[in-house]
Amino acid sequence: MALIEIDNLSVTFTAQGRQVRAVQNVSLNVNAQESFGLVGESGSGKSTILRAICGLAPISGGSIRINGKAIATPRGKAFSRQVQMVFQDPYASLHPRHTIDRTLSEPLAIHGLPGTDQRITKALTDVGLPTNFRFRYPHQLSGGQRQRVAIARALMLEPEILLLDEPTSALDASVQAETLNLLSRLRAERGLTFLMVSHDLAVIDHMCDRILVMQHGRAVEELSRDALAHAEMKTDYARSLFAASADRMLEG
């Protein structure tokens, strides 16, 4: 049985007085300890799927199951213990007036978990940050350091699943690889399951076992890492996306 099961998911919302069908009848399964990628151009619906899982986007059809159970609405504490999300922009996702210590301790306080000092020290060490960063503020850290804090916060409740929404796109190119390597190491050490969104096929190729290509809110094609590596796409859109990504890499 898959750890994440999404069946015919649809998300519809109203924007500027008109209905937008952001996701249309998308199905996918993610196995335990697998890293699954959602890739597509801006507006393809890939990030909306992550938001729907977290309860941040309105589900208009279909179902989402975690470990065989339908997710509750509202999500609640049990969901937070199992699933956490890392957002694209670490500065926007961290409270500017909260120290790193407060940011990391809040989930523990909400869930009544003991050993705050030891857990925070371990979390900072695990993401490669000095423990004296505890009492700094987000503006005192670099973009890469802020994203490490965001990853540490997501791991404070020891979830099984991380939802990663373009976790490196707001970072400098030199820091992106470090962050991806950190995520890969944490996944291996903790047996994590990733559902990861990116517009960059190179990132997805580096991180993911399987990939779902999306366009205009619909699933276009599912690919294995091997098929992606050998450019064995079956659809014109997936081929064009691959070609565009390859061109960007050459330009870089």
ChimeraX attribute file (.defattr): number of C-alpha atoms within 10 A of each C-alpha:
attribute: neighborCount
match mode: 1-to-1
recipient: residues
	/A:1	10
	/A:2	15
	/A:3	18
	/A:4	22
	/A:5	20
	/A:6	20
	/A:7	16
	/A:8	15
	/A:9	20
	/A:10	24
	/A:11	23
	/A:12	16
	/A:13	15
	/A:14	9
	/A:15	8
	/A:16	6
	/A:17	7
	/A:18	8
	/A:19	10
	/A:20	13
	/A:21	16
	/A:22	20
	/A:23	29
	/A:24	19
	/A:25	17
	/A:26	22
	/A:27	17
	/A:28	17
	/A:29	15
	/A:30	21
	/A:31	15
	/A:32	17
	/A:33	16
	/A:34	20
	/A:35	22
	/A:36	25
	/A:37	28
	/A:38	29
	/A:39	27
	/A:40	26
	/A:41	15
	/A:42	13
	/A:43	14
	/A:44	20
	/A:45	27
	/A:46	29
	/A:47	25
	/A:48	22
	/A:49	25
	/A:50	20
	/A:51	18
	/A:52	18
	/A:53	23
	/A:54	19
	/A:55	16
	/A:56	13
	/A:57	17
	/A:58	14
	/A:59	20
	/A:60	16
	/A:61	16
	/A:62	15
	/A:63	18
	/A:64	22
	/A:65	17
	/A:66	18
	/A:67	14
	/A:68	12
	/A:69	11
	/A:70	12
	/A:71	18
	/A:72	12
	/A:73	9
	/A:74	10
	/A:75	14
	/A:76	11
	/A:77	12
	/A:78	11
	/A:79	17
	/A:80	18
	/A:81	18
	/A:82	15
	/A:83	23
	/A:84	22
	/A:85	25
	/A:86	22
	/A:87	22
	/A:88	21
	/A:89	19
	/A:90	24
	/A:91	18
	/A:92	11
	/A:93	14
	/A:94	21
	/A:95	15
	/A:96	14
	/A:97	11
	/A:98	14
	/A:99	19
	/A:100	25
	/A:101	21
	/A:102	17
	/A:103	22
	/A:104	27
	/A:105	19
	/A:106	14
	/A:107	20
	/A:108	18
	/A:109	12
	/A:110	9
	/A:111	13
	/A:112	10
	/A:113	13
	/A:114	10
	/A:115	10
	/A:116	18
	/A:117	12
	/A:118	9
	/A:119	17
	/A:120	23
	/A:121	18
	/A:122	16
	/A:123	22
	/A:124	23
	/A:125	13
	/A:126	17
	/A:127	21
	/A:128	14
	/A:129	17
	/A:130	11
	/A:131	14
	/A:132	11
	/A:133	18
	/A:134	18
	/A:135	12
	/A:136	14
	/A:137	19
	/A:138	25
	/A:139	14
	/A:140	12
	/A:141	14
	/A:142	14
	/A:143	19
	/A:144	19
	/A:145	20
	/A:146	23
	/A:147	27
	/A:148	23
	/A:149	27
	/A:150	25
	/A:151	27
	/A:152	25
	/A:153	25
	/A:154	24
	/A:155	26
	/A:156	21
	/A:157	19
	/A:158	16
	/A:159	19
	/A:160	19
	/A:161	27
	/A:162	22
	/A:163	24
	/A:164	23
	/A:165	22
	/A:166	20
	/A:167	24
	/A:168	24
	/A:169	15
	/A:170	17
	/A:171	20
	/A:172	11
	/A:173	11
	/A:174	9
	/A:175	15
	/A:176	17
	/A:177	15
	/A:178	13
	/A:179	20
	/A:180	16
	/A:181	13
	/A:182	16
	/A:183	21
	/A:184	17
	/A:185	15
	/A:186	16
	/A:187	19
	/A:188	11
	/A:189	9
	/A:190	13
	/A:191	15
	/A:192	21
	/A:193	23
	/A:194	28
	/A:195	22
	/A:196	26
	/A:197	27
	/A:198	23
	/A:199	20
	/A:200	21
	/A:201	24
	/A:202	16
	/A:203	20
	/A:204	22
	/A:205	17
	/A:206	14
	/A:207	20
	/A:208	20
	/A:209	17
	/A:210	21
	/A:211	25
	/A:212	21
	/A:213	23
	/A:214	24
	/A:215	19
	/A:216	17
	/A:217	22
	/A:218	20
	/A:219	22
	/A:220	17
	/A:221	15
	/A:222	19
	/A:223	19
	/A:224	16
	/A:225	19
	/A:226	12
	/A:227	14
	/A:228	20
	/A:229	13
	/A:230	8
	/A:231	14
	/A:232	13
	/A:233	18
	/A:234	13
	/A:235	11
	/A:236	10
	/A:237	16
	/A:238	24
	/A:239	15
	/A:240	12
	/A:241	18
	/A:242	19
	/A:243	14
	/A:244	14
	/A:245	16
	/A:246	15
	/A:247	11
	/A:248	12
	/A:249	12
	/A:250	8
	/A:251	7
	/A:252	7
